[in-house]
Amino acid sequence: MTTTGDLPRNGRRRVLALLGTAFFMTILDGTSLLTALPAIEQHLHLHGPAVQWTVTAYALAFSGLLLLCGRAADLLGRRRVFIAGTVLRVLASLACGLAPSGQALVAARALQGVSAAIIAPAALSMVVDTFPEGPERNRALGVWGGLGGFGATAGLLLGGVITDLLGWQWVFWINVPVGAVVLVLAPVLLRESRDRSRSRSFDVPGALTIAPALVLLVHAITRVPASGWTNGRTVGLLAAVAVLLGTFALVEKRSAAPLVPLRALRSRTLVGGNLLLLIAGMTVDGMLVTLTSFVQQALGWSAARFGLVTAVMTVTAAAGALLSQRVVPRLGPGRVAAAGAALLGCGCLLLTRLPAGGPTGLLPAALLLFGAGMGAVTVCAQIAALTGVTENDSGMAAGLADTSFAVGTALGAAVCTSVVAAYSSAASAASATDDPAPLVSTTGQQAAFGVAGVFAALALIVASTLLGRRSGPSRTGPSCTGPSRMGPADAGGDASTGVPSTSA
């Protein structure tokens, strides 16, 4: 086994800085484009669905391939896969900025999504392999979660600033110099990490079922705001997803080298962590997509002003992530995640009280609470989802965690957008009455904030039930490097501390 865990502390910090930079740019790719869309629409003469496909193509490729690419990193070598993904990102980013038409931009964005799907699980699995399980890994995941929260909101501000100063092309081209630096340093700072004694046999039937299932699932979800949940095509897509997922489960049960070992799903901690990531993604993007439409329609804010206000959430998200990893060893990820979910819910509750066109003093307070909760929940969920994972399976576990959050973001945005659309339809139906349509639309956005609050309540329940119980003090398990660390009897050690059980 070639490992990265024997690096000195300064070496591990440099690895985290390099991988964190690559991860941060991946997050920016997904958010900075949003504020550049009007300029792209005008320059390339796009409109309607054509513009939206520049976002959708990225989301489909990214969400559909995360799990597959995570397992590929386990088998082919995580550094090798990471470098390949970075090369693809540089090329795809160049192509995005040089795109002469909407069709070319959509194709290049899909390649960007593929590169992100390659980079994200490979980078996270190398973080897992580099830092030993327990407080040191928790600190690294706290930094990782802080970068994620910072990138998700900073992209809204940076995208607008870059577009105004340099042009929309630089929203993509900024990846080129950063990617070049990563490519120069990666062979120096990163060690190859994979099990050389393990067969490279790949679960092709599993890949051919799970990848299209995830792509169709995200595609069906993204169609919902426009077509509705009961639309025949949406129902057909969801039925196809169900069939593919059922087939995938049968394939994995019989496979000698499964893409997702079923023994991993017997870990309450891993399942709870991934479920919490799914719901956290629903809450975060459900709130953000609603808030974006609210400030544009009800408040009339510019993208730059909105980006500046969201800086409050950016700062508290990073602070929440870093603080959470410090208290997890004492309180356990379940309790800390439950507290974070409560903050998410309180933030959503305050947002439901925002008046259209009136004083917005509640907005910074709501974003402050929401950001702190977001940082706490995502970090604790990642700690849980990656606790007890052997190095052989770290790429798979990282890909599963990233997939859970990505699918959650798509689902949350679709549900909350559907709520707003339902109220907008009511506004159209009431246009002949004395009810002003803007008021009805604002009511829909307030209802969507309430739905995001319901998601936060679900996160609190999951954190309290699946992650909230401590292991007994007398429990012991296999060695930290043993192949059965994720077996049904142990499920990764003490889930409350993030420290694996060890033999006496």
C-alpha positions in Angstrom: 0.0 0.0 0.0 1.3 3.4 -0.9 0.1 5.9 1.7 0.2 9.6 2.4 -0.4 9.5 6.1 3.3 9.4 7.1 4.0 12.9 5.9 5.3 15.4 8.5 2.8 18.0 9.8 4.1 20.8 7.6 3.9 18.5 4.6 0.3 17.6 5.4 -0.6 21.3 5.6 0.9 21.9 2.2 -1.1 19.0 0.8 -4.3 20.5 2.3 -3.5 23.9 0.9 -3.0 22.5 -2.6 -6.0 20.3 -2.6 -8.1 23.0 -0.9 -7.2 25.4 -3.7 -8.4 22.9 -6.3 -11.6 22.2 -4.4 -12.2 26.0 -4.0 -12.0 26.6 -7.7 -14.4 23.7 -8.3 -16.9 25.3 -6.1 -16.4 28.7 -7.8 -17.1 27.1 -11.2 -20.5 26.1 -10.0 -21.5 29.6 -8.6 -19.6 32.4 -10.2 -21.3 31.7 -13.6 -24.7 32.7 -12.2 -23.8 36.4 -12.0 -22.2 36.3 -15.5 -25.3 34.8 -17.2 -26.8 38.1 -18.3 -23.5 39.1 -20.0 -23.2 35.7 -21.7 -26.8 35.9 -22.8 -26.2 39.2 -24.5 -22.9 38.4 -26.1 -23.9 35.0 -27.5 -27.5 36.0 -28.2 -28.9 33.2 -26.0 -32.3 33.2 -24.4 -34.5 31.0 -22.1 -33.6 27.3 -21.9 -30.4 27.8 -23.9 -29.0 30.0 -21.1 -30.1 27.6 -18.4 -28.3 24.7 -20.1 -25.0 26.3 -19.4 -25.8 25.6 -15.8 -27.6 22.3 -16.3 -24.9 20.7 -18.4 -22.3 21.2 -15.6 -24.7 20.0 -12.9 -25.6 16.8 -14.9 -22.0 15.8 -15.6 -20.8 16.7 -12.1 -23.6 14.9 -10.2 -23.7 11.9 -12.4 -20.0 11.0 -12.4 -18.9 11.8 -8.8 -19.4 8.3 -7.5 -17.8 6.6 -10.5 -14.8 8.9 -10.5 -14.3 8.4 -6.7 -14.0 4.6 -7.2 -11.8 5.2 -10.3 -9.4 7.1 -8.0 -9.3 4.2 -5.6 -8.3 1.8 -8.4 -6.1 3.9 -10.7 -4.4 6.1 -8.1 -5.7 9.3 -6.5 -2.9 11.6 -7.5 -3.0 10.4 -11.1 -6.7 10.9 -11.4 -6.5 14.3 -9.7 -3.9 15.5 -12.1 -5.9 14.2 -15.1 -8.9 16.0 -13.8 -7.0 19.3 -13.4 -5.6 19.1 -17.0 -9.2 18.6 -18.2 -10.4 21.6 -16.2 -7.8 23.9 -17.7 -8.7 22.8 -21.2 -12.4 23.0 -20.6 -12.1 26.4 -19.0 -10.2 27.7 -22.0 -12.9 26.3 -24.3 -15.6 27.9 -22.2 -14.1 31.4 -22.6 -13.4 30.9 -26.3 -16.8 29.4 -27.1 -18.2 31.1 -30.2 -21.8 29.9 -29.7 -24.2 28.7 -27.0 -23.9 25.1 -28.1 -20.1 25.2 -27.8 -20.4 26.8 -24.4 -22.8 24.1 -23.2 -20.4 21.4 -24.4 -17.5 23.0 -22.7 -19.4 23.4 -19.5 -20.3 19.7 -19.6 -16.5 19.0 -19.8 -16.0 21.3 -16.9 -18.5 19.3 -14.9 -16.7 16.1 -15.8 -13.4 17.6 -14.6 -15.0 18.7 -11.3 -16.4 15.2 -10.8 -12.9 13.8 -11.3 -11.2 16.3 -9.0 -13.6 16.6 -6.1 -13.6 13.0 -4.8 -9.9 12.4 -5.6 -9.0 15.5 -3.6 -11.2 14.7 -0.7 -10.0 11.1 -0.5 -6.4 12.3 -0.5 -7.3 14.6 2.5 -8.8 11.6 4.2 -5.6 9.5 3.5 -3.2 12.3 4.5 -4.7 13.1 7.9 -5.1 10.4 10.5 -8.6 9.8 11.7 -9.6 11.8 14.8 -9.0 15.4 15.8 -6.4 16.1 13.1 -8.6 14.9 10.2 -11.5 16.8 11.8 -9.5 20.0 11.6 -8.7 19.3 8.0 -12.3 18.7 7.2 -13.2 21.9 9.1 -10.9 23.8 6.7 -12.4 21.9 3.8 -15.9 22.7 4.9 -15.0 26.4 5.4 -13.6 26.5 1.9 -16.8 25.0 0.5 -19.0 27.5 2.3 -16.7 30.4 1.3 -16.6 29.3 -2.3 -20.3 28.8 -2.6 -21.1 32.4 -1.6 -17.9 34.1 -2.7 -18.6 33.0 -6.3 -21.7 35.1 -6.4 -19.6 38.2 -5.6 -16.5 37.3 -7.5 -18.4 36.4 -10.6 -20.0 39.8 -10.8 -16.8 41.7 -10.1 -14.8 39.6 -12.7 -17.6 40.1 -15.3 -17.8 43.8 -14.8 -14.0 44.4 -14.8 -12.6 41.8 -17.2 -15.5 40.3 -19.1 -17.5 37.1 -18.7 -14.8 35.0 -20.3 -12.6 35.5 -17.3 -15.1 33.8 -15.1 -13.7 30.6 -16.8 -10.2 31.7 -17.7 -9.3 32.4 -14.0 -9.1 28.6 -13.7 -6.2 28.5 -16.2 -3.4 30.1 -14.1 -4.6 28.5 -10.9 -4.8 25.1 -12.6 -1.3 25.6 -14.0 0.1 26.2 -10.5 -1.7 23.1 -9.2 -0.3 21.0 -12.0 3.3 22.2 -11.2 3.0 21.5 -7.5 0.9 18.3 -7.5 3.7 15.9 -8.5 6.0 17.5 -5.8 3.6 17.7 -2.9 1.2 14.8 -3.5 2.1 11.1 -3.1 0.4 8.4 -5.0 -2.3 6.7 -3.0 -3.8 3.4 -3.9 -3.6 -0.3 -3.1 -1.1 -1.8 -5.5 -1.9 -5.4 -4.4 -5.5 -4.9 -5.3 -6.9 -5.9 -8.7 -7.8 -3.0 -11.0 -11.0 -4.8 -12.1 -13.7 -2.3 -12.6 -17.4 -2.8 -11.9 -18.6 -2.0 -15.5 -22.2 -3.1 -15.0 -22.5 -1.1 -11.8 -21.0 2.0 -13.6 -23.4 1.5 -16.5 -26.4 1.6 -14.2 -25.5 4.2 -11.5 -24.1 6.9 -13.7 -27.2 7.2 -16.0 -29.4 6.8 -12.9 -27.8 9.9 -11.3 -27.8 11.9 -14.5 -31.5 11.2 -15.1 -32.3 11.9 -11.5 -30.7 15.3 -11.6 -32.2 16.0 -15.0 -35.7 15.1 -13.8 -35.2 17.3 -10.8 -34.0 20.3 -12.8 -37.1 20.0 -15.0 -39.5 20.2 -12.2 -39.8 24.0 -11.8 -40.8 24.4 -15.4 -42.8 21.2 -16.0 -44.1 20.2 -12.5 -43.8 17.0 -10.5 -46.8 15.3 -12.3 -45.7 16.0 -15.8 -45.6 12.7 -17.8 -41.9 13.1 -18.9 -40.8 13.9 -15.3 -42.7 10.8 -14.0 -41.2 8.7 -16.8 -37.6 9.9 -15.9 -38.1 9.2 -12.2 -39.5 5.7 -13.1 -36.4 5.0 -15.2 -34.2 6.2 -12.3 -36.0 3.7 -10.0 -35.4 0.9 -12.4 -31.7 1.7 -12.8 -31.2 2.0 -9.1 -32.9 -1.3 -8.5 -30.7 -2.9 -11.1 -27.6 -1.3 -9.6 -28.5 -2.8 -6.2 -28.7 -6.3 -7.7 -25.5 -5.8 -9.7 -23.6 -4.7 -6.6 -24.9 -7.6 -4.5 -23.5 -10.1 -7.0 -20.3 -8.2 -8.1 -16.9 -9.5 -7.0 -15.5 -5.9 -7.0 -18.6 -3.7 -6.4 -18.5 0.0 -7.1 -20.2 0.6 -3.7 -19.6 -2.3 -1.3 -22.9 -3.1 0.4 -21.0 -3.6 3.7 -20.4 0.1 3.7 -24.1 0.8 3.8 -24.4 -1.2 7.0 -22.6 1.6 8.8 -25.1 3.8 10.6 -22.5 6.6 10.8 -21.8 6.5 7.0 -25.5 6.4 6.1 -26.4 9.1 8.6 -23.6 11.3 7.3 -24.6 11.0 3.7 -28.3 11.5 4.5 -27.4 14.6 6.4 -25.3 15.9 3.5 -28.3 15.3 1.2 -30.7 17.3 3.4 -28.1 20.0 4.0 -27.7 20.4 0.3 -31.5 20.7 0.0 -31.6 23.4 2.7 -28.7 25.4 1.4 -29.6 25.6 -2.3 -33.3 25.7 -1.5 -32.7 28.9 0.5 -30.2 30.4 -1.8 -32.2 30.0 -5.0 -35.2 31.5 -3.2 -33.2 34.4 -1.7 -31.7 35.2 -5.1 -35.1 35.6 -6.7 -36.4 37.6 -3.6 -33.6 40.2 -3.7 -34.0 40.6 -7.4 -37.8 40.8 -7.6 -38.9 42.1 -4.3 -36.0 44.3 -3.3 -34.5 45.2 -6.8 -30.9 44.6 -5.7 -28.0 44.3 -8.1 -25.9 41.1 -8.1 -23.0 43.0 -6.7 -25.0 44.3 -3.7 -26.4 40.8 -3.1 -22.9 39.4 -3.2 -21.7 41.9 -0.6 -24.5 41.0 1.8 -23.9 37.3 1.4 -20.4 37.9 2.7 -21.9 37.7 6.1 -22.9 34.2 5.4 -19.5 33.4 3.9 -17.7 34.5 7.0 -20.0 32.7 9.5 -20.0 29.5 7.4 -16.2 29.4 7.6 -16.3 30.1 11.3 -19.0 27.5 11.9 -17.0 24.9 10.1 -13.8 25.6 11.9 -15.4 25.9 15.4 -17.4 22.7 14.9 -14.4 20.5 14.3 -13.0 21.7 17.6 -16.0 20.7 19.7 -16.8 17.4 17.8 -14.4 15.4 19.9 -16.2 16.5 23.1 -19.8 16.6 22.0 -19.9 14.2 19.1 -20.9 15.1 15.4 -24.6 14.3 16.2 -25.0 17.0 18.8 -22.9 19.6 16.9 -24.8 18.9 13.7 -28.1 19.1 15.5 -27.1 22.6 16.9 -26.1 23.6 13.3 -29.4 22.4 11.9 -31.3 24.5 14.6 -29.3 27.5 13.4 -30.3 26.7 9.8 -33.9 26.6 10.8 -33.7 29.8 12.8 -32.2 31.6 9.8 -35.0 30.3 7.5 -37.6 31.4 10.0 -36.2 35.0 10.0 -36.2 35.0 6.2 -39.9 34.2 6.2 -40.4 37.5 7.9 -38.7 39.7 5.3 -41.1 42.3 3.9 -41.1 43.1 0.2 -39.5 46.5 -0.4 -39.4 47.2 3.3 -36.6 47.3 5.9 -34.1 44.5 5.4 -32.4 44.5 8.9 -33.4 40.9 9.4 -31.5 39.7 6.3 -27.9 40.0 7.8 -29.1 38.4 11.0 -30.7 35.5 9.1 -27.6 35.0 6.9 -25.4 35.1 10.0 -27.3 32.3 11.6 -27.7 30.3 8.4 -24.0 30.5 7.5 -22.9 29.3 11.0 -25.4 26.4 10.8 -24.3 25.5 7.2 -20.7 25.3 8.3 -21.5 23.2 11.3 -23.8 20.7 9.6 -21.7 20.1 6.5 -18.5 19.5 8.4 -20.1 17.2 10.9 -21.8 15.3 8.1 -18.5 14.9 6.3 -16.8 13.7 9.4 -19.5 11.1 9.9 -19.6 10.0 6.3 -15.8 9.5 6.2 -15.3 8.0 9.7 -14.2 4.3 9.7 -13.4 4.3 5.9 -10.4 2.2 4.9 -7.9 3.8 2.6 -8.9 1.3 -0.1 -12.4 2.8 -0.1 -11.7 6.5 0.6 -12.3 7.5 -3.0 -15.7 5.7 -3.0 -16.7 7.3 0.3 -15.6 10.7 -0.9 -17.6 10.3 -4.1 -20.6 9.1 -2.2 -20.5 12.1 0.1 -20.0 14.6 -2.8 -22.9 12.9 -4.7 -25.2 13.1 -1.7 -24.7 16.9 -1.3 -24.9 17.5 -5.1 -28.2 15.6 -5.5 -29.5 17.4 -2.4 -28.7 20.9 -3.9 -30.6 20.0 -7.1 -33.6 18.6 -5.2 -33.8 21.6 -2.7 -33.6 24.1 -5.5 -36.3 22.3 -7.5 -38.7 22.0 -4.5 -38.4 25.6 -3.4 -38.6 26.9 -7.0 -41.8 24.8 -7.4 -43.3 26.4 -4.3 -42.6 29.9 -5.7 -43.9 28.9 -9.1 -47.2 27.6 -7.5 -47.7 31.0 -5.9 -46.9 32.8 -9.1 -49.6 30.7 -10.8 -52.0 31.8 -8.1 -50.9 35.4 -8.8 -51.7 35.0 -12.5 -55.1 33.5 -11.7 -55.8 36.4 -9.3 -54.7 39.1 -11.8 -58.3 40.1 -12.3 -58.8 40.7 -8.6 -57.5 43.4 -6.4 -54.6 41.1 -5.2 -51.3 42.5 -6.5 -49.2 39.9 -8.2 -45.9 41.1 -6.5 -47.4 40.5 -3.1 -48.5 37.0 -4.1 -45.0 36.3 -5.5 -43.4 37.5 -2.3 -45.7 35.3 -0.3 -44.5 32.3 -2.4 -40.9 33.2 -1.6 -41.7 33.4 2.1 -43.3 30.0 1.8 -40.2 28.6 0.1 -38.1 29.9 2.9 -40.4 28.0 5.2 -39.9 24.8 3.2 -36.2 25.2 3.5 -36.8 25.5 7.3 -38.6 22.1 7.1 -35.5 20.7 5.5 -33.5 22.0 8.4 -35.9 20.3 10.8 -35.3 17.0 9.0 -31.6 17.6 9.3 -32.0 18.0 13.0 -33.9 14.7 13.3 -31.3 12.8 11.3 -28.4 14.3 13.3 -30.1 13.4 16.6 -31.1 9.9 15.6 -28.5 8.5 13.3 -25.5 10.4 14.7 -26.6 11.2 18.2 -25.9 8.0 20.1 -22.5 7.4 21.6 -20.8 4.0 21.5 -20.4 2.3 24.8 -17.1 2.7 26.6 -16.3 -1.1 26.6 -16.7 -1.6 22.8 -13.7 -2.6 20.9 -13.1 -3.2 17.2 -10.5 -4.3 14.8 -7.3 -2.5 14.0 -7.5 0.9 12.5 -6.2 -0.5 9.2 -8.1 -3.7 9.2 -10.3 -4.5 6.3 -13.4 -4.9 8.4 -13.4 -1.4 10.0 -16.8 -0.7 8.3 -18.4 -4.0 9.3 -21.8 -4.2 10.8 -20.6 -4.8 14.3 -18.4 -1.7 14.5 -19.5 0.7 11.7 -16.3 2.7 12.1 -15.8 3.1 15.8 -17.1 5.8 18.0 -19.3 8.0 15.8 -19.5 10.6 18.5 -15.9 11.5 18.5 -14.7 10.6 15.0 -12.1 8.3 16.5 -12.1 4.6 15.4 -12.4 1.8 18.0 -9.1 -0.1 18.4 -8.3 -3.4 19.9 -7.1 -3.4 23.5 
